[in-house]
Amino acid sequence: MLVSMKDILSAANRGKYAVLAINCFNLESACATVKAAEKRRSPIIIDLLQEHMEKHIAKEILLPSVVKMAKLATVDVAINLDHGKSVDYVKECIVDGFTGVMIDQSERNFKDNVRITKEIMDCALPKNIGVEAEVGNMGAVKNDQFTKQEMYTDPKEAIKFIRRTNVTALAISFGSSHGVMPKDFIPKFNFDIVKEIKKATGIPLVMHGGSGCGKDNIAKAVSVGINKVNVGSDILKAQSEAVYVQQEDRYMDYVDLLQITMTEAEKAVDEYIDVVGSTNKTSVTL
């Protein structure tokens, strides 16, 4: 069932669990994500990244099919624009059928971040569309540009931001990074940042860069106030590895190869659902 990200995160906040937001870039990855959620009876968020849709498949082509998939699902499914950088693009997504949008102006100064987020809130609220913003900055594993402590979210700034914008959910930086973590490396999290913001505001908080952060880190982050966990790289990694395993059979039918990658993606999503505690949390009854 297609639902608002606002409603999904509100329920997660009340129930003190988190919902996965899986980066999907085509129908196969979205289908695998929904299948995993249905098996677990878990709500799920399909994240469609602005950059992916601009470089790979345009939202005008991809979104209608994902919306149809969500409507037919036997669990709650929200469709969220991930890392919307362009104000005009985010506004288009609100009109086009997304049930959640992220307006990422974290690279701007505080005043501009507030102003632009409020502008998007004014467009989204009448449609009951959830709005996610970001305070603090996230690094990336690529080229060893990991998130450094000086990039962490300042809790006082985040609290001020939330009170000025009334944003649905806030992505904060406290130790994770975008991308696939190096083997055997587990980042160190500053959970006090999450605790302070949650205690002062009570709104759903978001962790980006969930891939490779370690089950204990994610579980503790959820326990102290994270309600949305973004995972992308580990799902893509599972699909890539499935392709490499098949190198000996270079003439495998492409449809069969795709099915193998979808199966591995589904397994990876399933493991993360277990960690964030959203099993059997969907509002849909069969």
C-alpha positions in Angstrom: 0.0 0.0 0.0 1.4 3.4 -1.0 1.6 5.7 2.1 3.1 8.9 3.1 6.6 8.8 4.5 5.3 11.2 7.2 2.9 8.5 8.4 5.5 5.7 8.2 8.0 7.7 10.3 5.4 8.9 12.8 4.4 5.3 13.5 8.1 4.3 13.8 8.7 7.2 16.2 5.8 6.2 18.4 6.9 2.5 18.3 10.6 3.2 18.9 11.8 1.3 15.9 13.3 2.4 12.5 12.2 1.9 8.9 14.7 1.1 6.2 15.1 3.4 3.2 16.6 1.4 0.4 18.3 3.2 -2.5 16.7 1.7 -5.6 17.7 2.8 -9.1 15.5 0.5 -11.3 12.4 -1.7 -11.1 14.4 -4.8 -10.2 16.0 -3.3 -7.1 12.6 -1.8 -6.0 10.9 -5.2 -6.5 13.5 -7.0 -4.4 13.1 -4.4 -1.7 9.3 -4.8 -1.6 9.5 -8.6 -1.6 11.8 -8.6 1.4 9.5 -6.2 3.2 6.4 -8.3 2.4 8.1 -11.5 3.8 8.9 -9.6 7.0 5.6 -7.8 7.2 7.6 -4.6 7.5 7.0 -1.1 6.3 9.6 0.1 3.8 10.8 3.3 2.1 12.0 3.2 -1.5 14.6 5.9 -1.9 15.0 7.2 -5.4 18.2 9.4 -5.6 18.0 12.5 -7.7 21.4 11.8 -9.1 20.4 8.3 -10.2 17.3 9.6 -11.9 19.2 12.3 -13.7 21.9 9.9 -15.0 20.2 6.5 -15.3 16.4 6.4 -15.6 14.3 9.6 -15.5 11.7 9.9 -12.8 9.0 10.5 -15.4 9.7 6.9 -16.6 10.7 5.2 -13.3 8.3 6.7 -10.8 4.9 5.6 -12.3 5.9 1.9 -12.2 7.3 2.2 -8.6 4.1 3.9 -7.5 2.1 1.0 -9.1 4.3 -1.5 -7.3 3.8 0.3 -4.0 0.0 0.4 -4.4 0.0 -3.4 -5.0 2.2 -4.2 -2.1 0.8 -6.0 1.0 2.8 -3.7 3.3 3.2 0.0 3.8 5.5 1.5 1.2 6.6 5.1 1.0 8.5 6.5 -2.0 11.1 9.2 -1.1 13.3 11.5 -3.1 16.8 11.0 -1.7 19.2 13.9 -1.6 17.2 16.4 -3.5 19.6 19.2 -4.3 17.5 21.3 -6.7 14.6 23.2 -5.2 12.7 23.0 -8.6 13.4 19.3 -8.9 12.1 18.6 -5.3 8.9 20.6 -6.1 8.4 18.6 -9.3 8.6 15.4 -7.2 6.0 16.7 -4.8 3.6 17.1 -7.8 4.7 13.9 -9.6 3.7 11.5 -6.8 6.5 11.0 -4.3 5.2 10.5 -0.8 8.3 11.9 0.8 11.1 14.2 -0.3 14.5 15.1 1.1 15.6 18.6 0.5 19.4 18.5 1.1 20.8 21.9 1.6 23.3 20.9 4.2 26.2 22.4 2.3 24.6 25.9 2.5 24.7 28.1 5.6 22.2 27.6 8.4 20.0 30.5 7.4 19.6 29.4 3.8 19.0 25.8 4.9 16.2 26.9 7.1 14.7 29.2 4.4 14.7 26.6 1.6 13.4 23.8 3.9 10.5 26.0 5.0 9.7 26.7 1.3 9.6 22.9 0.6 7.5 22.3 3.7 4.9 24.8 2.5 4.5 22.8 -0.8 4.5 19.4 0.8 2.4 19.7 3.9 -1.0 20.3 2.1 -0.4 17.0 0.3 0.6 15.1 3.5 4.1 14.5 2.1 6.9 14.0 4.5 9.9 16.3 4.3 13.4 15.3 5.3 16.3 17.8 5.7 19.9 17.5 6.8 22.0 19.4 9.3 25.7 18.4 9.5 27.6 16.8 6.7 28.2 13.3 5.5 31.4 12.1 4.0 31.9 9.1 1.7 34.1 6.0 1.8 35.1 6.7 -1.8 38.5 8.2 -2.0 38.8 7.9 1.8 36.6 11.0 2.3 35.1 9.5 5.5 32.9 11.6 7.8 35.2 13.5 10.3 34.2 14.7 13.7 34.2 18.3 12.6 31.5 17.3 10.1 29.2 15.9 12.8 25.9 17.6 13.5 25.9 20.2 16.2 22.9 19.2 18.4 22.1 22.8 19.4 22.0 23.9 15.7 19.9 20.9 14.8 17.4 21.6 17.6 17.1 25.2 16.4 16.7 24.1 12.8 13.8 21.7 13.8 12.0 24.3 15.8 12.2 26.9 13.0 11.2 24.6 10.1 8.9 22.0 11.8 10.5 19.5 9.4 9.1 16.0 9.4 12.4 14.3 9.9 16.1 15.3 10.2 19.1 13.5 8.9 22.0 13.9 11.2 25.7 13.1 11.1 27.2 11.2 14.0 29.7 8.7 12.6 28.5 6.9 9.4 29.7 7.6 5.9 28.2 7.0 2.4 29.5 3.9 0.6 30.8 0.4 1.3 33.0 0.2 4.4 36.4 -1.4 4.1 36.6 -5.0 5.2 36.6 -5.4 9.0 36.2 -1.7 9.6 33.4 -0.6 11.9 32.9 3.2 12.4 32.6 4.7 15.8 29.3 6.5 16.5 28.7 9.5 18.8 25.3 8.4 20.2 25.1 11.5 22.5 24.3 13.6 19.4 21.2 11.5 18.7 20.1 11.5 22.3 20.3 15.2 22.8 18.4 16.1 19.6 15.7 13.4 20.3 15.2 14.5 23.9 14.8 18.2 22.9 12.5 17.7 19.8 11.0 14.2 19.8 10.9 14.1 16.0 12.0 11.2 13.7 15.7 11.3 13.2 17.5 9.8 10.2 20.8 8.0 9.7 22.4 8.0 6.3 25.2 5.6 5.2 23.9 2.6 7.0 25.9 0.1 4.9 28.6 -1.7 6.8 28.1 0.3 10.0 27.7 -2.9 12.1 24.5 -4.4 13.6 25.3 -3.2 17.1 25.9 0.4 16.0 22.6 0.5 14.1 20.6 -1.3 16.8 21.9 1.2 19.4 21.2 4.1 17.1 17.6 3.0 16.8 17.3 2.5 20.5 18.3 6.2 21.2 16.1 7.8 18.6 16.9 7.0 14.9 13.7 6.1 13.0 14.9 5.9 9.4 18.1 4.1 8.3 19.3 4.6 4.8 21.0 1.6 3.1 22.1 1.5 -0.5 25.7 0.4 -1.0 25.5 -3.0 0.7 22.4 -3.9 -1.4 24.2 -2.9 -4.6 27.3 -4.8 -3.4 25.2 -7.9 -2.9 23.9 -7.6 -6.5 27.4 -7.0 -8.0 28.8 -10.0 -6.2 26.0 -12.1 -7.6 27.1 -11.1 -11.1 30.8 -11.9 -10.5 29.9 -15.3 -9.1 28.4 -16.1 -12.5 31.5 -15.3 -14.5 32.1 -18.9 -15.4 28.8 -19.1 -17.1 29.2 -16.2 -19.4 26.3 -17.3 -21.6 23.7 -17.4 -18.9 20.4 -15.9 -20.0 20.3 -12.3 -18.9 16.8 -12.6 -17.3 18.1 -15.5 -15.1 21.2 -13.4 -14.2 18.9 -10.5 -13.1 16.8 -12.8 -11.0 19.9 -14.0 -9.2 20.9 -10.4 -8.4 17.3 -9.7 -7.2 17.5 -12.7 -4.9 20.7 -11.5 -3.3 19.3 -8.0 -2.9 16.3 -9.4 -1.2 18.5 -11.3 1.3 20.5 -8.2 2.1 17.4 -6.1 2.7 16.0 -8.8 4.9 19.0 -8.8 7.1 18.8 -5.0 7.7 15.0 -5.2 8.4 15.9 -7.6 11.3 18.5 -5.1 12.6 16.2 -2.0 12.7 13.3 -3.8 14.3 10.5 -3.2 11.8 9.3 -6.8 11.4 5.6 -7.1 11.7 5.1 -3.3 12.0 3.2 -2.7 8.9 -0.3 -1.3 9.3 -1.7 -3.3 6.4 -3.8 -6.3 7.4 -4.2 -9.4 5.2 
